Amino acid sequence: RLAAWVAAAIADEASAARGAGEIDIPRSRDVMSRRGAETFDIWFTSLGDTQSRCFAVALAFLNGFPYDTVARGARALYRRFDPRPYMVMVPAHEPPPDGQRPFLLSRQDWLHRLQARIKEDEVRGSHGKSRAEAVEYRDETYPHRVIRRAWSDYQAQDVLLGWLGDMARDRSEQVRIVAGKALGLLALWSFDHLSLTILEPWATGERHQREAVAYALMVVTAHDPSLHGNVKTLISGWYADPRKPLAQATAARAFGLARGAIDRGEAFKALDKLATVDDIRVAIAIGDAIADLLDDSTASFACQVLGSLAGCLEDRKKSATVQLVFLILADTLVTPVATGGQAQEASWPFLLHLATGQPPARAALARLWKRVINGGQFTDEAFQVMTQWAAATEPDPQMQEAFLRLIRAISAGDQRSQMILARYAALWASDDNLKPIPGASAAVQAILDAERTP
C-alpha cells in the first residue's frame, strides 16, 4: 500500500512536470506526509474502545519490550480507566464485560489491530541474558505520535501520570528507566506543568521517583536545547538547598544523567562539592551519577576522576562519601574486553582494566582499595566487591594477572593490608564457602607469602 502511494505521488508530479522541468521532490514528500498523517488518524480512531487504545498507548511507551511486559502494562493502564465495580449487572442475552473475557482476542489479533509485529530479541534481566519475543510498531513514527495524541487530545493526563508512577516502581530496571524517559518526553510539551505537579514533588520522594526525575531531565536536555536553562535552574535549586537532602540526591543523579551530557567536567566538579553533605542517600546518588559520567568517557577523564577521589581520602568531610562512591564504581562498572583465542568478550571490572593501561589510575586504584579495606566504615561492602573481582578473574588468566598486580600494590609494605587480604583469601577457599574461588585464593596467598619473606 505504501509503495502504491509513493508511485501515485510520483506519477502526479510527473504529469504536472511534463514539459516544465524536473519533478518537485519536496512537494511529493509533503503529499506523502499528509497522507501518512491521515492514515494515522484513521487508524487511531478505528481502534474504538478504551481497551484497544490502552494497548496502543502501552506499546508506544514500551515499544520493543517483550510482549508479556507490554500486555501487563496495557492491563494496568486499562484498570485505571475502568475500575472494577462491586457488582456487574447484565441481561442474560448480552455478553459479559471484556475484563471477564481474557480469551476474546488472541495475540495475533492484537498485533493486526495495532499494526505491530513480533521479533526475536535478546534481553538482559536480573539473571543474565535470555531470548524473548519483543513487540514493536511496524511504523517507527507511531510510538511518538500515539503518546502525543494520548497526552494532548484527551482528558487522560492524570491517568497517564499515575500509570507512569506505577511503572517507575516496577521490579524491572529497564521498565523504570523507560518510565522516567517517558516522563521527559511529556515534559517536552508541558515542562512548567510537570515541573510543578511531578518533578518537584518526586525530587523529594522515594528513590525510584528521584531516579525517574533524573531520566526525565536527561530526555529534556537531549531533545530541546531551549529548555537547558530551565533544567539548570531546577537542578540548581535542589542542589543548593541543605534543608532537603533528598532533593540534593536528585540533583546529584541529574548532574550525572542530564548535566553530564552537556559538560562532564562541570558536572563532576558539582558532584565533588556535594560530597561534603553527610547523608548516605546523597552519597549513593553521587556514586550512581559518577558512574553515569564514566559511561563511554575517555580514559583521561576516568583517570582524572579516580585521581580526584583518591586525593579526597584525607578530607575529613569527604572521606566517607568518597569511599562509598568508589565501592559503587567498583561494583557497577564493567567493560567488555576482547580475549585472545576466545569468541566471546570478557567482562572486566572497568577500574581494573583502566589501571592496566594507565599508571596514574593504577596508583589511585591501589590507594583507594587500601583505604576501604583498612577502614572500618564499609568492611562488608569492601569484602563483597573484592570477592566479585576475584571471582571474575578466575576463568581469565589475563584478568587475574592484572588483579594480582593490584593485590601486590595494595599489600606492599603494609602489614595490616596483608592480614586483611590473607583473611579474604582464606574465606574464598573455605570449606563453608558454597562458591569457592580456589585459583584466586592460592595466587593471592602466594603473593602475600612472598611479601612476608625477608
VOGU-3710 file (C-alpha; in Angstrom, 3 decimals, decimal comma):
1> rlaawvaaai> 0,000/0,000/0,000  2,824/2,397/0,865  4,542/1,585/-2,431  1,317/2,334/-4,271  1,005/5,713/-2,526  4,595/6,602/-3,424  4,005/5,596/-7,052  0,826/7,670/-7,193  2,538/10,750/-5,745  5,418/10,446/-8,227
11> adeasaarga> 3,001/9,909/-11,124  1,044/13,013/-10,180  4,203/15,076/-10,045  5,445/13,619/-13,327  2,177/14,619/-15,012  2,368/18,121/-13,582  6,020/18,494/-14,600  5,637/17,250/-18,174  7,430/19,701/-20,367  8,048/22,043/-17,426
21> geidiprsrd> 11,248/20,687/-15,948  12,102/18,284/-13,114  9,738/16,615/-10,636  9,223/18,618/-7,428  10,536/16,101/-4,847  9,807/18,235/-1,737  6,181/18,603/-2,812  5,938/14,828/-3,266  7,300/14,342/0,247  4,707/16,787/1,584
31> vmsrrgaetf> 1,912/14,846/-0,116  3,171/11,601/1,402  3,470/13,205/4,828  -0,132/14,415/4,746  -1,307/11,030/3,580  0,617/9,377/6,433  -0,979/11,733/8,981  -4,430/10,972/7,594  -3,690/7,243/7,778  -2,594/7,524/11,408
41> diwftslgdt> -5,744/9,473/12,328  -7,957/6,890/10,657  -6,105/4,025/12,382  -6,202/5,528/15,883  -9,874/6,433/15,543  -10,699/2,942/14,284  -9,331/1,382/17,477  -12,617/2,466/19,003  -12,726/1,000/22,511  -10,671/2,013/25,542
51> qsrcfavala> -9,024/-1,378/25,922  -7,541/-1,244/22,402  -6,303/2,297/22,887  -4,754/1,375/26,233  -2,827/-1,387/24,473  -1,752/1,090/21,786  -0,542/3,591/24,404  1,275/0,912/26,428  3,001/-0,312/23,260  4,003/3,254/22,405
61> flngfpydtv> 5,727/3,683/25,773  7,186/0,143/25,829  7,920/-0,231/22,116  10,471/-3,022/21,631  9,848/-4,691/25,012  8,745/-8,344/25,395  5,082/-8,898/24,565  4,169/-10,028/28,089  5,640/-6,808/29,541  3,615/-4,673/27,123
71> argaralyrr> 0,438/-6,669/27,798  0,912/-6,312/31,561  1,370/-2,562/31,169  -1,741/-2,332/28,971  -3,844/-4,187/31,543  -2,605/-1,888/34,316  -3,494/1,201/32,280  -6,929/-0,178/31,377  -7,705/-0,872/35,040  -7,100/2,799/35,794
81> fdprpymvmv> -9,734/3,800/33,238  -12,147/1,035/34,133  -12,122/0,386/37,902  -13,768/-2,922/38,731  -17,252/-2,442/40,232  -18,505/-4,475/43,149  -21,307/-5,926/41,028  -21,893/-6,033/37,286  -25,487/-6,475/36,141  -26,000/-7,552/32,541
91> pahepppdgq> -29,027/-9,070/30,815  -28,774/-12,786/30,125  -28,693/-12,263/26,355  -25,679/-9,842/26,493  -22,039/-10,957/26,731  -20,090/-10,303/29,955  -17,714/-7,299/30,168  -14,410/-7,543/28,313  -12,495/-7,869/31,576  -14,237/-11,205/32,143
101> rpfllsrqdw> -13,302/-12,486/28,687  -9,485/-12,832/28,636  -9,600/-15,057/25,532  -11,639/-12,591/23,480  -8,657/-11,570/21,321  -5,532/-13,574/20,564  -2,078/-12,061/20,342  -2,238/-12,242/16,555  -5,486/-10,260/16,582  -3,942/-7,596/18,815
111> lhrlqarike> -0,907/-7,320/16,559  -3,097/-6,939/13,479  -5,269/-4,313/15,154  -2,262/-2,311/16,393  -0,223/-2,645/13,178  2,569/-4,204/15,236  4,903/-7,141/14,772  6,846/-9,668/16,835  10,604/-10,064/16,561  13,034/-12,368/18,311
121> devrgshgks> 15,270/-10,383/20,645  17,839/-10,861/23,390  17,085/-9,223/26,738  19,299/-8,778/29,792  17,459/-9,477/33,011  18,460/-9,807/36,641  19,688/-13,343/35,972  21,572/-12,645/32,729  20,725/-12,720/29,025  17,755/-14,628/27,614
131> raeaveyrde> 15,635/-14,817/24,492  12,298/-13,018/24,265  9,608/-12,171/21,740  9,601/-8,388/21,555  6,718/-6,422/20,071  7,019/-3,150/18,179  5,057/-0,940/15,806  5,695/-1,567/12,137  5,857/2,199/11,551  8,677/3,677/13,660
141> typhrvirra> 6,874/7,047/13,840  3,832/5,601/15,618  5,175/5,465/19,234  5,832/9,203/19,391  2,575/10,055/17,626  0,476/7,797/19,852  1,962/9,309/23,017  1,397/12,829/21,721  -2,186/12,015/20,762  -3,000/10,377/24,117
151> wsdyqaqdvl> -1,438/13,249/26,083  -2,706/16,239/24,092  -6,078/15,269/22,604  -7,840/13,580/25,520  -8,577/14,292/29,189  -6,267/11,471/30,265  -3,241/13,320/31,641  -3,807/12,430/35,308  -4,383/8,774/34,497  -1,261/8,581/32,325
161> lgwlgdmard> 0,875/10,207/35,034  -0,465/7,834/37,671  0,272/4,873/35,388  3,824/6,141/34,764  4,224/6,420/38,540  3,392/2,718/38,836  5,857/1,894/36,058  8,560/3,921/37,823  8,437/1,467/40,754  8,389/-1,666/38,578
171> rseqvrivag> 10,702/-4,533/39,558  12,432/-4,308/36,167  15,108/-1,617/35,994  14,570/-1,268/32,245  10,871/-0,516/32,746  11,712/2,026/35,455  14,131/3,785/33,108  11,529/3,850/30,321  9,023/5,406/32,735  11,471/8,199/33,552
181> kalgllalws> 12,274/8,810/29,896  8,579/8,836/29,026  8,045/11,463/31,694  10,756/13,519/29,997  9,022/13,169/26,645  5,826/14,554/28,161  7,837/17,343/29,805  8,978/18,490/26,361  5,369/19,518/25,697  4,339/20,566/29,245
191> fdhlsltile> 7,523/21,447/31,130  6,087/24,025/33,542  3,026/21,928/34,366  5,033/18,743/35,018  7,702/20,637/36,960  5,093/21,809/39,458  2,974/18,658/39,629  5,503/15,821/39,197  9,184/16,745/39,003  9,435/18,867/42,155
201> pwatgerhqr> 7,286/16,584/44,380  9,128/13,478/43,133  12,509/15,130/43,721  11,942/14,655/47,467  10,158/11,321/47,142  11,245/7,703/47,109  14,378/6,586/45,308  12,549/5,286/42,223  10,804/8,660/41,877  14,052/10,595/42,187
211> eavayalmvv> 15,693/8,457/39,524  12,692/8,909/37,225  13,082/12,686/37,559  16,758/12,445/36,591  15,977/10,354/33,495  13,190/12,762/32,560  15,558/15,737/32,709  18,071/13,785/30,642  15,491/13,437/27,852  14,549/17,121/28,045
221> tahdpslhgn> 18,213/18,148/27,863  18,906/15,856/24,915  15,922/16,900/22,793  15,285/20,593/23,450  18,252/22,983/23,851  15,806/25,833/24,503  14,935/24,195/27,846  18,551/23,835/29,051  18,223/26,986/31,154  15,013/25,712/32,759
231> vktlisgwya> 16,621/22,370/33,599  19,716/24,050/35,031  17,608/26,343/37,228  15,555/23,401/38,506  18,598/21,272/39,358  20,486/24,192/40,922  17,578/24,901/43,266  17,640/21,328/44,574  21,436/21,222/44,698  21,825/24,312/46,885
241> dprkplaqat> 19,110/23,511/49,456  20,743/21,900/52,534  17,326/21,543/54,208  16,290/18,913/51,632  18,931/16,181/51,323  16,616/14,083/49,127  16,392/16,966/46,658  20,192/17,157/46,741  20,312/13,441/45,958  18,024/14,055/42,970
251> aarafglarg> 20,266/16,905/41,854  23,292/14,611/42,061  21,595/11,982/39,901  20,520/14,663/37,428  24,075/16,016/37,206  25,197/12,568/36,085  22,417/11,941/33,557  21,358/15,398/32,343  24,106/17,955/33,006  26,862/15,428/32,316
261> aidrgeafka> 25,665/15,113/28,729  26,471/18,818/28,258  29,707/19,118/30,243  31,161/16,133/32,132  33,847/18,219/33,790  31,399/20,772/35,174  29,081/18,005/36,384  31,919/16,214/38,203  33,022/19,428/39,925  29,481/19,937/41,204
271> ldklatvddi> 29,344/16,351/42,480  32,729/16,766/44,156  31,426/19,780/46,107  28,269/17,880/47,062  30,394/15,135/48,646  30,619/17,233/51,819  26,916/16,521/52,564  26,732/13,982/55,380  23,850/11,826/54,122  24,193/8,291/52,777
281> rvaiaigdai> 21,341/8,816/50,279  23,235/11,720/48,752  26,449/9,677/48,730  24,753/6,800/46,873  23,305/9,242/44,333  26,767/10,759/43,806  28,195/7,287/43,186  25,499/6,458/40,638  25,964/9,867/38,979  29,734/9,471/38,629
291> adllddstas> 29,145/6,006/37,191  26,930/7,669/34,565  29,665/10,210/33,807  32,238/7,443/33,327  29,998/5,556/30,913  31,561/5,982/27,444  34,023/8,567/28,803  37,625/8,939/27,715  40,426/7,221/29,623  41,919/10,595/30,554
301> facqvlgsla> 38,637/11,737/32,152  38,326/8,441/34,037  41,894/8,835/35,341  41,079/12,379/36,425  38,012/11,154/38,353  39,889/8,305/40,018  42,778/10,583/40,974  40,399/13,160/42,415  38,650/10,514/44,524  41,971/9,252/45,866
311> gcledrkksa> 43,037/12,821/46,658  39,912/13,363/48,800  40,560/10,394/51,103  42,262/12,614/53,681  39,482/15,209/53,615  37,503/14,567/56,794  34,273/15,944/55,319  34,505/13,889/52,120  36,343/10,712/53,078  33,336/8,524/53,930
321> tvqlvflila> 31,402/9,629/50,836  34,426/9,056/48,603  34,907/5,524/49,929  31,267/4,638/49,285  31,391/6,240/45,829  34,487/4,207/44,984  32,813/0,944/46,052  29,768/1,784/43,907  32,013/2,378/40,892  33,993/-0,786/41,553
331> dtlvtpvatg> 30,802/-2,799/41,909  28,743/-1,485/38,975  31,157/-0,542/36,187  32,226/-3,309/33,805  33,720/-3,172/30,335  33,928/-5,829/27,590  37,481/-6,769/26,643  38,456/-8,986/23,700  40,332/-12,069/24,863  42,770/-13,788/22,535
341> gqaqeaswpf> 41,616/-17,190/21,293  38,054/-16,826/22,625  34,923/-15,950/20,666  33,224/-14,082/23,500  34,474/-10,907/25,140  35,336/-10,993/28,829  33,611/-8,591/31,236  36,349/-6,831/33,199  35,810/-4,537/36,173  36,145/-1,151/34,464
351> llhlatgqpp> 38,543/0,308/37,038  40,803/-2,750/36,902  41,026/-2,554/33,114  41,682/1,192/33,296  44,587/0,574/35,682  46,259/-1,894/33,303  46,910/0,811/30,714  47,077/3,969/32,840  49,834/4,171/35,504  48,198/7,158/37,311
361> araalarlwk> 44,965/5,183/37,578  46,889/2,172/38,920  48,338/4,154/41,816  44,995/5,807/42,645  43,171/2,467/42,493  45,612/0,806/44,909  45,314/3,759/47,292  41,519/3,664/47,258  41,384/-0,090/47,799  43,857/0,128/50,658
371> rvinggqftd> 41,694/2,718/52,407  38,354/0,887/52,053  39,670/-2,488/53,222  41,523/-0,940/56,186  38,772/1,498/57,152  36,001/0,404/59,468  33,023/2,039/57,726  32,448/-0,268/54,761  34,125/-3,527/55,803  31,432/-5,881/54,492
381> eafqvmtqwa> 30,920/-3,945/51,273  34,668/-3,906/50,544  34,880/-7,686/51,032  31,882/-8,301/48,769  33,231/-6,161/45,924  36,749/-7,570/46,202  35,253/-11,063/46,130  33,337/-10,196/42,951  36,552/-9,031/41,322  38,380/-12,184/42,375
391> aatepdpqmq> 35,564/-14,409/41,060  35,533/-12,559/37,723  39,258/-13,210/37,246  39,062/-16,945/37,973  38,465/-18,133/34,383  40,609/-15,431/32,717  44,415/-15,596/33,195  44,947/-12,121/31,698  42,434/-10,532/34,055  43,811/-12,477/37,007
401> eaflrlirai> 47,318/-11,235/36,274  46,069/-7,617/36,403  44,203/-8,396/39,645  47,298/-9,886/41,246  49,368/-6,832/40,317  46,753/-4,758/42,156  46,970/-7,065/45,208  50,742/-6,687/45,225  50,443/-2,885/45,087  47,928/-2,858/47,961
411> sagdqrsqmi> 49,906/-5,166/50,229  53,417/-3,822/49,553  54,960/-2,809/52,890  51,606/-2,722/54,709  51,220/-5,456/57,322  47,586/-4,648/58,129  46,581/-4,866/54,455  48,420/-8,179/54,181  46,496/-9,594/57,151  43,133/-8,495/55,734
421> laryaalwas> 43,868/-9,848/52,255  45,053/-13,142/53,793  41,696/-13,417/55,562  39,929/-12,722/52,251  41,951/-15,472/50,542  41,175/-17,942/53,328  37,442/-17,237/53,082  37,498/-17,658/49,297  38,831/-21,217/49,680  36,973/-22,124/52,880
431> ddnlkpipga> 35,052/-25,412/53,062  31,999/-23,421/54,162  32,092/-21,280/51,027  29,450/-22,579/48,600  31,041/-20,596/45,743  34,773/-21,052/46,319  37,446/-19,205/44,345  40,416/-21,561/44,750  42,597/-20,199/41,949  42,443/-16,565/43,048
441> saavqailda> 42,810/-17,613/46,688  46,004/-19,577/46,071  47,511/-16,855/43,875  46,779/-14,080/46,398  48,158/-16,193/49,235  51,373/-16,797/47,273  51,837/-13,037/46,790  51,273/-12,381/50,491  53,725/-15,122/51,461  56,337/-13,538/49,201
451> ertp> 55,702/-10,145/50,801  56,291/-11,586/54,294  59,529/-13,314/53,293  62,589/-11,210/54,313
//
